[in-house]
Amino acid sequence: MEGEAGHRWIEKQVKKGTLRIHLGRFQVRALRTALAKRIEIGETEAFLFFGGPSMKDSWINGYVDVGILPAGQISGLVKDILSVKEVIREMVG
């Protein structure tokens, strides 16, 4: 997804929030996609979608429902998607 379509998708996902996915000895906070929900309720195994071709297809090629999309701890708190100029203006005042 590029441009405005990608921007709208990110805004939509931020509103949906995140969830924790267990990967054996560690956990990953990920965007709440259809795949992540399936993993959360036990329909499929997380390790099948974290790494290899599914990682490349989701992270690089933008096919968001074929891989886990790690989001970091802060992502659930994002309220707006701003340009760099807007962020600096907000910080400086």
ROSE-4610 file (N, C-alpha, C; in Angstrom, 1 decimal, always signed):
// ROSE-4610
residu = [M/M/M/E/E/E/G/G/G/E/E/E/A/A/A/G/G/G/H/H/H/R/R/R/W/W/W/I/I/I/E/E/E/K/K/K/Q/Q/Q/V/V/V/K/K/K/K/K/K/G/G/G/T/T/T/L/L/L/R/R/R/I/I/I/H/H/H/L/L/L/G/G/G/R/R/R/F/F/F/Q/Q/Q/V/V/V/R/R/R/A/A/A/L/L/L/R/R/R/T/T/T/A/A/A/L/L/L/A/A/A/K/K/K/R/R/R/I/I/I/E/E/E/I/I/I/G/G/G/E/E/E/T/T/T/E/E/E/A/A/A/F/F/F/L/L/L/F/F/F/F/F/F/G/G/G/G/G/G/P/P/P/S/S/S/M/M/M/K/K/K/D/D/D/S/S/S/W/W/W/I/I/I/N/N/N/G/G/G/Y/Y/Y/V/V/V/D/D/D/V/V/V/G/G/G/I/I/I/L/L/L/P/P/P/A/A/A/G/G/G/Q/Q/Q/I/I/I/S/S/S/G/G/G/L/L/L/V/V/V/K/K/K/D/D/D/I/I/I/L/L/L/S/S/S/V/V/V/K/K/K/E/E/E/V/V/V/I/I/I/R/R/R/E/E/E/M/M/M/V/V/V/G/G/G]
num = [1/1/1/2/2/2/3/3/3/4/4/4/5/5/5/6/6/6/7/7/7/8/8/8/9/9/9/10/10/10/11/11/11/12/12/12/13/13/13/14/14/14/15/15/15/16/16/16/17/17/17/18/18/18/19/19/19/20/20/20/21/21/21/22/22/22/23/23/23/24/24/24/25/25/25/26/26/26/27/27/27/28/28/28/29/29/29/30/30/30/31/31/31/32/32/32/33/33/33/34/34/34/35/35/35/36/36/36/37/37/37/38/38/38/39/39/39/40/40/40/41/41/41/42/42/42/43/43/43/44/44/44/45/45/45/46/46/46/47/47/47/48/48/48/49/49/49/50/50/50/51/51/51/52/52/52/53/53/53/54/54/54/55/55/55/56/56/56/57/57/57/58/58/58/59/59/59/60/60/60/61/61/61/62/62/62/63/63/63/64/64/64/65/65/65/66/66/66/67/67/67/68/68/68/69/69/69/70/70/70/71/71/71/72/72/72/73/73/73/74/74/74/75/75/75/76/76/76/77/77/77/78/78/78/79/79/79/80/80/80/81/81/81/82/82/82/83/83/83/84/84/84/85/85/85/86/86/86/87/87/87/88/88/88/89/89/89/90/90/90/91/91/91/92/92/92/93/93/93]
x = [+0.8/+0.0/+0.9/+0.5/+1.3/+0.4/+1.1/+0.4/-0.8/-1.9/-3.1/-3.7/-3.7/-4.3/-3.6/-2.3/-1.5/-1.7/-1.8/-2.0/-3.3/-4.4/-5.7/-5.7/-4.9/-4.9/-4.2/-3.1/-2.4/-3.3/-4.1/-5.0/-6.0/-6.6/-7.6/-7.0/-5.8/-5.2/-4.9/-4.4/-4.1/-5.4/-6.5/-7.8/-8.2/-7.8/-8.1/-7.2/-6.0/-5.1/-4.2/-3.6/-2.6/-2.9/-2.2/-2.3/-1.0/-0.8/+0.4/+0.3/+1.4/+1.5/+2.6/+2.4/+3.4/+4.1/+5.5/+6.3/+7.3/+6.8/+7.6/+8.1/+9.5/+10.1/+9.9/+9.4/+9.2/+7.8/+7.5/+6.2/+6.5/+5.5/+5.6/+4.3/+4.4/+3.2/+3.0/+1.8/+1.5/+0.2/+0.1/-1.1/-2.2/-3.4/-4.6/-5.2/-4.5/-5.0/-5.8/-6.5/-7.3/-6.4/-5.1/-4.2/-3.9/-3.6/-3.2/-4.4/-5.6/-6.7/-6.8/-6.6/-6.6/-5.6/-4.4/-3.3/-3.7/-4.3/-4.7/-5.7/-6.6/-7.6/-7.2/-6.0/-5.5/-5.8/-6.3/-6.7/-5.4/-4.3/-3.1/-1.9/-0.7/+0.5/+1.2/+1.7/+2.4/+3.7/+4.4/+5.8/+5.7/+4.5/+4.4/+4.4/+4.2/+4.0/+5.1/+6.0/+7.0/+8.4/+8.7/+10.0/+9.8/+10.8/+10.8/+9.9/+9.3/+8.5/+7.3/+6.7/+5.5/+6.0/+7.1/+7.7/+7.9/+8.6/+8.9/+7.6/+6.7/+5.4/+4.6/+4.6/+3.9/+4.7/+5.9/+6.7/+7.2/+7.6/+8.2/+7.1/+6.3/+5.4/+4.0/+3.7/+2.5/+1.3/+1.5/+0.4/+0.2/-0.7/-0.7/-1.3/-2.1/-2.7/-1.9/-0.7/+0.1/+1.3/+1.4/+2.5/+2.2/+2.9/+2.8/+3.4/+2.7/+3.2/+3.5/+4.8/+5.2/+5.0/+4.5/+4.1/+4.8/+5.5/+6.1/+5.1/+5.6/+4.8/+4.0/+4.5/+3.9/+2.8/+2.7/+1.8/+0.3/-0.1/-1.5/-1.8/-0.8/-1.1/-1.1/-0.8/-0.8/-2.2/-2.4/-3.7/-3.8/-2.6/-2.6/-1.4/-1.5/-0.3/+0.1/+1.2/+1.6/+2.8/+3.0/+4.2/+5.3/+6.6/+7.7/+7.6/+7.2/+7.0/+6.0/+4.9/+3.9/+4.4/+5.1/+5.7/+6.6/+7.5/+8.5/+7.7/+6.7/+6.0/+5.3/+4.7/+4.1/+5.1/+6.3/+7.3/+7.8/+8.1/+8.7/+7.7/+6.5/+5.4/+5.3]
y = [-1.2/+0.0/+1.2/+2.2/+3.4/+4.6/+5.7/+7.0/+7.0/+7.6/+7.9/+6.6/+5.5/+4.3/+3.6/+3.7/+3.2/+4.0/+5.3/+6.2/+5.9/+5.7/+5.4/+4.0/+3.0/+1.7/+1.8/+2.5/+2.7/+3.3/+4.4/+5.0/+4.1/+3.3/+2.3/+1.2/+0.8/-0.2/+0.4/+1.6/+2.2/+2.3/+2.5/+2.6/+1.2/+0.1/-1.2/-1.6/-1.0/-1.4/-2.5/-3.0/-4.1/-5.3/-6.3/-7.5/-8.1/-9.0/-9.7/-11.0/-11.4/-12.7/-13.4/-14.6/-15.4/-16.3/-16.1/-16.9/-17.7/-18.7/-19.5/-18.8/-18.5/-17.9/-16.4/-15.7/-14.3/-13.9/-12.7/-12.1/-11.0/-10.7/-9.6/-8.8/-7.5/-6.7/-6.5/-6.8/-6.6/-5.9/-5.4/-4.7/-5.8/-5.4/-6.3/-6.5/-7.4/-7.8/-9.0/-9.4/-10.7/-11.9/-11.9/-13.0/-13.0/-11.8/-11.7/-12.2/-11.9/-12.4/-13.9/-14.5/-16.0/-16.6/-16.0/-16.5/-16.4/-15.3/-15.0/-16.1/-16.5/-17.4/-18.9/-19.1/-20.4/-21.2/-20.5/-21.1/-21.5/-20.8/-21.1/-20.7/-21.2/-21.0/-19.8/-19.0/-17.7/-18.0/-19.0/-19.2/-19.4/-19.8/-20.0/-18.7/-17.6/-16.3/-15.3/-15.7/-14.8/-15.2/-14.6/-15.0/-15.5/-15.6/-16.1/-15.3/-16.0/-15.4/-14.5/-15.0/-14.3/-12.9/-12.9/-11.6/-10.6/-11.1/-10.3/-9.8/-10.7/-10.3/-9.2/-9.4/-8.4/-7.1/-7.2/-6.0/-5.2/-5.9/-5.2/-5.0/-6.0/-5.9/-5.4/-5.3/-4.7/-5.6/-6.9/-7.9/-8.1/-7.3/-7.3/-8.5/-9.3/-10.5/-11.8/-11.7/-12.9/-13.0/-12.0/-12.1/-11.2/-11.4/-10.6/-9.3/-8.2/-6.9/-6.3/-6.5/-6.0/-4.5/-4.0/-2.6/-1.9/-2.6/-1.9/-1.5/-1.2/-1.0/+0.3/+1.3/+2.6/+2.7/+1.8/+2.0/+2.1/+1.5/+1.6/+3.0/+3.8/+5.2/+6.2/+5.8/+6.8/+7.3/+8.6/+9.2/+9.8/+10.3/+11.0/+10.6/+10.6/+10.4/+11.7/+12.3/+13.6/+13.6/+14.6/+14.8/+15.2/+15.1/+15.5/+16.9/+17.7/+19.2/+19.4/+18.7/+18.9/+18.5/+17.4/+16.9/+17.9/+18.5/+19.5/+20.7/+21.2/+22.3/+22.1/+20.9/+20.6/+20.6/+20.1/+20.0/+21.4/+22.2/+23.5/+24.5/+24.4/+25.3/+26.4]
z = [+0.0/+0.0/+0.0/-0.8/-0.9/-0.7/-0.4/-0.4/+0.5/+0.1/+0.9/+1.3/+0.5/+0.9/+2.0/+2.0/+3.1/+4.4/+4.2/+5.4/+6.0/+5.2/+5.8/+6.5/+5.9/+6.5/+7.9/+8.0/+9.3/+10.3/+9.9/+10.8/+11.4/+10.5/+10.8/+11.8/+11.6/+12.4/+13.8/+13.9/+15.1/+16.0/+15.4/+16.1/+16.6/+15.9/+16.4/+17.5/+17.6/+18.7/+18.3/+19.4/+19.3/+20.2/+20.0/+20.9/+21.1/+22.1/+22.3/+21.7/+21.0/+20.3/+21.0/+21.5/+22.1/+21.1/+21.1/+20.2/+21.1/+21.7/+22.6/+23.8/+23.8/+25.0/+25.0/+24.0/+24.0/+23.4/+23.6/+23.1/+22.2/+21.2/+20.3/+20.4/+20.5/+20.4/+18.9/+18.4/+17.0/+16.7/+15.5/+15.1/+15.1/+15.4/+15.5/+14.1/+13.4/+12.0/+12.1/+11.0/+11.0/+11.4/+10.8/+11.1/+12.6/+13.2/+14.6/+15.5/+15.1/+15.9/+15.8/+14.6/+14.5/+15.4/+15.4/+16.3/+17.8/+18.1/+19.5/+20.0/+19.2/+19.6/+19.4/+18.9/+18.7/+17.5/+16.5/+15.2/+14.4/+14.6/+13.9/+14.8/+14.4/+15.2/+14.8/+15.7/+15.4/+14.7/+15.1/+14.5/+13.0/+12.4/+11.0/+10.2/+10.9/+10.2/+10.6/+11.5/+11.9/+11.4/+10.3/+9.6/+8.2/+7.5/+6.1/+5.1/+4.2/+3.1/+3.7/+4.7/+5.3/+5.8/+6.4/+7.0/+5.8/+4.8/+3.7/+3.0/+2.8/+2.1/+3.0/+4.3/+5.1/+5.3/+5.7/+6.1/+4.8/+3.8/+2.6/+1.5/+1.2/+0.1/+0.5/+1.8/+2.2/+2.3/+2.2/+2.3/+3.8/+4.4/+5.8/+6.5/+5.8/+6.5/+6.2/+5.8/+5.6/+6.6/+7.5/+8.4/+9.7/+10.7/+11.9/+11.7/+12.2/+12.0/+13.4/+13.9/+15.2/+15.2/+16.4/+16.6/+17.7/+18.6/+19.7/+20.8/+22.0/+23.1/+23.0/+22.4/+22.3/+21.3/+20.3/+19.2/+19.6/+20.7/+21.1/+21.6/+21.8/+22.3/+21.2/+20.0/+18.8/+18.6/+18.6/+18.3/+16.9/+16.4/+15.1/+14.3/+13.0/+12.2/+11.6/+12.0/+11.6/+10.7/+9.9/+9.2/+10.1/+9.7/+10.5/+10.9/+9.9/+10.1/+11.2/+11.2/+12.3/+13.6/+13.7/+15.0/+15.5/+14.7/+15.2/+15.6/+14.9/+15.2/+16.6/+16.8/+18.1/+19.2/+19.0/+20.0/+20.4/+19.4/+19.6/+20.0/+19.5/+19.9/+19.0]
